[in-house]
Amino acid sequence: MTPLITSLSATEAQALLPQLHELLHDAVDSGASVGFLPPLPAAESQDYWQSVINAVEDGHRVLLVARLPGSDDLLATVQLDLATRPNSLLRAEVSKLLVHRRARRQGLARQLLVALEDHARTLGRTTLVLDTRQCDIAEQLYQSMGYVFVGAIPAYFINFDGQPHATAVYYKLLTAK
């Protein structure tokens, strides 16, 4: 069955908080580099998602989710963090691409990124940036979708194994469809 990809309002995201928490916990527990270390305390997840909901409500962030039609069971999510300074309104950051372990290797990440790029275009955002753990499998996805490697920053974050790790920085200039 083809997943349904939708943009959530703050109210819709609030209603799906348990599923959003579960998705984040699954990503962290499986070693994804998404800014958190295992074990992820429930309060930290709660604070994080509340900050996302606030940013969506303020119009500074787009939150997309993928789920099966007719279901509240979230399979994946991604965010577009909108730059807000007057000189940067053409830019946005792709962040927190999370795909539940049970839904990986089915093309959901690619589908979410295509939908996110469409949202970015609609909002007049033509420059997308992102970073990911260097040498992560996600780099293959980003490169295959036309994201350009800028460089790596060594010792950028503490990895799930407790060691400093590099982040790889990418950008993509969107063209009109």
C-alpha positions as CSV (number, residue, x, y, z in Angstrom):
1,M,0.0,0.0,0.0
2,T,1.3,3.5,-0.9
3,P,2.0,5.6,2.1
4,L,0.2,9.0,2.5
5,I,2.6,11.9,3.0
6,T,1.0,14.9,4.7
7,S,2.1,18.2,6.3
8,L,0.9,18.4,9.9
9,S,-0.5,21.5,11.6
10,A,0.5,22.1,15.2
11,T,-2.8,20.7,16.3
12,E,-2.4,17.6,14.2
13,A,1.1,17.1,15.5
14,Q,-0.1,17.5,19.1
15,A,-2.7,14.8,18.5
16,L,0.1,12.4,17.2
17,L,2.6,13.0,20.0
18,P,2.7,9.4,21.2
19,Q,3.5,8.2,17.6
20,L,6.1,11.0,17.2
21,H,7.8,10.0,20.5
22,E,7.8,6.4,19.4
23,L,9.4,7.3,16.0
24,L,12.1,9.3,17.7
25,H,12.8,6.6,20.2
26,D,13.1,4.0,17.5
27,A,15.5,6.2,15.5
28,V,17.7,6.9,18.6
29,D,17.6,3.2,19.7
30,S,18.7,2.1,16.3
31,G,21.8,4.4,16.3
32,A,20.5,7.1,14.0
33,S,22.4,10.4,14.3
34,V,19.5,12.7,15.0
35,G,20.9,14.8,17.9
36,F,20.0,12.5,20.8
37,L,21.8,9.7,22.6
38,P,20.3,6.4,23.9
39,P,18.6,5.9,26.2
40,L,16.4,8.9,25.3
41,P,14.5,10.1,28.4
42,A,10.8,10.6,27.8
43,A,11.0,14.2,29.1
44,E,13.7,15.1,26.5
45,S,11.6,13.7,23.7
46,Q,8.6,15.6,25.1
47,D,10.5,18.8,25.2
48,Y,11.9,18.3,21.7
49,W,8.5,17.6,20.1
50,Q,6.9,20.5,21.9
51,S,9.6,22.8,20.4
52,V,8.8,21.4,16.9
53,I,5.1,21.9,17.4
54,N,5.7,25.5,18.6
55,A,7.9,26.1,15.5
56,V,5.1,24.7,13.2
57,E,2.6,26.9,14.9
58,D,4.8,29.9,14.5
59,G,5.2,29.1,10.8
60,H,9.0,28.5,11.1
61,R,8.9,24.8,10.4
62,V,7.2,22.3,8.2
63,L,6.6,18.8,9.6
64,L,5.8,16.0,7.1
65,V,4.8,12.5,8.1
66,A,4.3,9.3,6.2
67,R,1.7,6.8,7.2
68,L,-0.6,4.2,5.7
69,P,-3.9,5.6,4.5
70,G,-6.5,5.5,7.2
71,S,-4.0,5.0,10.0
72,D,-2.3,7.2,12.6
73,D,0.6,4.8,12.7
74,L,3.6,7.0,11.6
75,L,6.2,5.3,9.4
76,A,8.5,8.2,8.9
77,T,8.9,12.0,9.3
78,V,11.1,14.9,8.1
79,Q,11.2,18.6,8.9
80,L,12.0,21.7,6.9
81,D,13.3,24.4,9.2
82,L,12.7,27.8,7.6
83,A,15.3,30.5,7.9
84,T,13.6,33.7,9.1
85,R,16.1,36.5,8.7
86,P,15.1,38.9,5.9
87,N,18.2,38.1,3.9
88,S,17.8,34.3,4.1
89,L,14.2,33.7,3.1
90,L,15.4,31.6,0.2
91,R,17.0,29.0,2.5
92,A,15.7,26.2,4.6
93,E,17.3,23.3,6.5
94,V,16.3,19.7,6.0
95,S,16.3,18.0,9.4
96,K,15.3,14.9,11.4
97,L,14.6,12.5,8.6
98,L,13.3,9.6,10.7
99,V,12.1,6.3,9.2
100,H,10.9,3.6,11.6
101,R,13.0,0.4,11.4
102,R,9.9,-1.6,10.3
103,A,9.5,0.7,7.3
104,R,13.1,1.1,6.1
105,R,14.4,0.1,2.7
106,Q,11.0,0.9,1.1
107,G,11.7,4.3,-0.5
108,L,10.0,6.3,2.2
109,A,13.0,8.6,2.9
110,R,13.2,9.4,-0.8
111,Q,9.4,10.0,-1.0
112,L,9.5,12.3,2.0
113,L,12.4,14.3,0.6
114,V,10.7,14.8,-2.7
115,A,7.6,16.0,-0.9
116,L,9.7,18.3,1.3
117,E,11.4,19.8,-1.7
118,D,8.0,20.5,-3.2
119,H,6.9,22.3,0.0
120,A,10.2,24.2,-0.1
121,R,9.5,25.4,-3.6
122,T,5.9,26.4,-2.7
123,L,7.4,28.5,0.1
124,G,9.9,30.1,-2.2
125,R,12.8,28.3,-0.6
126,T,15.4,27.4,-3.3
127,T,18.4,26.6,-1.2
128,L,18.3,23.6,1.1
129,V,21.0,22.6,3.5
130,L,21.5,19.6,5.7
131,D,24.1,17.7,7.7
132,T,24.4,14.0,8.5
133,R,26.9,11.7,10.2
134,Q,29.8,11.3,7.8
135,C,30.0,7.9,6.2
136,D,26.3,7.2,7.2
137,I,24.2,5.4,4.7
138,A,22.0,8.5,4.5
139,E,24.8,10.2,2.5
140,Q,24.1,7.8,-0.4
141,L,20.4,8.9,-0.5
142,Y,21.3,12.6,-0.4
143,Q,23.9,12.3,-3.1
144,S,21.5,10.3,-5.3
145,M,19.0,13.1,-5.0
146,G,21.4,15.8,-6.1
147,Y,22.6,17.1,-2.8
148,V,26.1,18.4,-3.1
149,F,28.8,17.6,-0.5
150,V,30.3,20.8,0.9
151,G,32.7,19.3,3.4
152,A,33.0,17.6,6.7
153,I,33.5,19.0,10.2
154,P,35.5,16.7,12.4
155,A,34.6,16.0,16.0
156,Y,31.2,17.7,15.5
157,F,29.1,15.6,17.8
158,I,29.3,12.6,20.2
159,N,28.1,9.5,18.4
160,F,26.0,6.8,20.0
161,D,29.2,4.9,20.8
162,G,30.4,7.8,22.9
163,Q,33.1,8.9,20.5
164,P,33.4,12.2,18.6
165,H,32.3,12.0,15.0
166,A,32.4,14.1,11.9
167,T,29.3,15.6,10.2
168,A,29.0,15.9,6.4
169,V,27.4,19.1,5.1
170,Y,25.3,19.2,2.0
171,Y,23.2,21.6,-0.1
172,K,20.8,21.5,-3.0
173,L,19.6,24.3,-5.2
174,L,16.1,23.7,-6.2
175,T,14.9,24.4,-9.7
176,A,11.3,25.0,-10.7
177,K,9.3,21.9,-11.5
